[in-house]
Amino acid sequence: MYLNIESFRTYCLSKAGTTESFPFDENTLVFKVMNKMFALTNLNSEIFSINLKCEPTYAIDLREENENITAGYHMNKKHWNTIIVDEAISTKLIISLIDHSYDLVVKGLKKADKEILKTWGR
């Protein structure tokens, strides 16, 4: 069993301070923490894929190790990966990559926003 769009959405929304929106068009579902994007997916695509932020060196390693992970489609190729979600990639890895993306964004937040986020729990 691998991650589907509903379990992806539920997991993203379970993270503190996360909101969902369609800022680009009616098909691109975006998840933000404290108004900073950490995950997105195209709801109209035939292939379920997600874009996640990633530390640049780790992003390169992931792309070399897994053919389902490529440079971020329509994103900054250095800081974003696109993950094609199917049986070839483990749910455990995808969850860890969502966590990594979220944590990177939280790390970059202003101190005041980090303090607000702490009050919301995780």
C-alpha positions as CSV (number, residue, x, y, z in Angstrom):
1,M,0.0,0.0,0.0
2,Y,1.3,3.4,-0.9
3,L,0.3,7.0,0.0
4,N,-2.7,8.4,-1.8
5,I,-3.9,12.0,-2.2
6,E,-6.2,11.8,0.8
7,S,-3.6,10.3,3.2
8,F,-1.0,12.9,1.9
9,R,-3.5,15.7,2.6
10,T,-4.4,14.4,6.0
11,Y,-0.7,14.0,7.0
12,C,0.3,17.5,5.8
13,L,-2.7,19.0,7.7
14,S,-1.7,17.2,10.9
15,K,1.4,19.3,11.1
16,A,1.2,22.4,13.4
17,G,0.4,25.7,11.7
18,T,-0.4,24.1,8.3
19,T,-3.0,25.5,6.0
20,E,-4.1,24.4,2.5
21,S,-5.0,26.6,-0.4
22,F,-5.0,26.9,-4.2
23,P,-2.9,30.1,-4.8
24,F,-1.9,29.3,-8.4
25,D,-4.9,27.7,-9.9
26,E,-7.8,25.4,-9.1
27,N,-5.7,22.2,-9.6
28,T,-2.6,22.9,-7.6
29,L,-3.1,22.1,-3.9
30,V,-0.5,23.9,-1.7
31,F,0.3,23.3,1.9
32,K,2.0,26.0,3.9
33,V,3.3,26.4,7.5
34,M,3.0,30.0,8.8
35,N,2.3,31.1,5.2
36,K,5.4,29.4,3.8
37,M,5.0,26.6,1.2
38,F,6.4,23.2,2.1
39,A,4.4,20.8,-0.1
40,L,2.2,20.9,-3.2
41,T,0.5,18.6,-5.7
42,N,-1.5,18.8,-8.9
43,L,-5.0,17.3,-8.3
44,N,-5.7,16.9,-12.0
45,S,-2.6,15.0,-13.0
46,E,-2.9,11.4,-14.2
47,I,0.2,10.6,-12.1
48,F,0.2,11.4,-8.4
49,S,3.3,13.4,-7.6
50,I,4.2,15.8,-4.9
51,N,6.7,18.6,-4.7
52,L,8.7,19.0,-1.4
53,K,11.4,21.3,-0.3
54,C,14.7,19.6,0.4
55,E,18.2,20.4,1.6
56,P,20.2,20.7,-1.7
57,T,22.9,18.0,-1.0
58,Y,20.3,15.6,0.2
59,A,18.1,16.4,-2.8
60,I,20.9,15.3,-5.2
61,D,21.5,12.1,-3.2
62,L,17.8,11.3,-3.3
63,R,17.6,11.9,-7.1
64,E,20.6,9.6,-7.7
65,E,19.2,6.8,-5.5
66,N,15.6,6.8,-6.7
67,E,14.2,7.2,-10.2
68,N,10.9,8.4,-8.7
69,I,12.6,11.5,-7.3
70,T,13.6,14.3,-9.7
71,A,14.4,18.0,-9.6
72,G,11.3,20.0,-8.6
73,Y,8.8,20.4,-11.6
74,H,8.2,24.2,-12.0
75,M,10.2,24.8,-8.8
76,N,13.7,25.9,-7.8
77,K,15.6,22.8,-8.9
78,K,18.2,23.2,-6.2
79,H,15.7,23.3,-3.3
80,W,12.7,21.3,-4.4
81,N,12.1,17.7,-5.5
82,T,9.2,16.1,-7.3
83,I,8.3,12.6,-6.0
84,I,6.2,10.3,-8.2
85,V,4.1,8.4,-5.7
86,D,3.6,4.8,-6.5
87,E,4.5,1.3,-5.3
88,A,8.2,1.9,-6.2
89,I,8.7,4.4,-3.4
90,S,8.0,3.6,0.3
91,T,5.4,5.5,2.3
92,K,8.0,5.6,5.1
93,L,10.4,7.5,2.8
94,I,7.7,9.9,1.6
95,I,6.6,10.7,5.1
96,S,10.2,11.4,6.1
97,L,10.5,13.7,3.1
98,I,7.3,15.6,4.0
99,D,8.7,15.9,7.6
100,H,12.1,17.1,6.2
101,S,10.3,19.7,4.0
102,Y,8.2,21.0,6.8
103,D,11.2,21.2,9.2
104,L,13.3,23.1,6.7
105,V,10.5,25.7,6.3
106,V,10.0,26.0,10.0
107,K,13.8,26.4,10.5
108,G,13.7,29.4,8.2
109,L,10.8,31.1,9.9
110,K,11.1,34.4,11.7
111,K,11.7,33.9,15.5
112,A,8.2,35.4,16.3
113,D,6.5,32.9,13.9
114,K,8.5,30.0,15.5
115,E,7.3,31.1,18.9
116,I,3.7,31.2,17.7
117,L,4.1,27.8,16.1
118,K,5.4,26.3,19.4
119,T,2.1,27.2,21.1
120,W,0.2,25.1,18.6
121,G,2.0,21.9,19.3
122,R,3.0,19.4,16.6
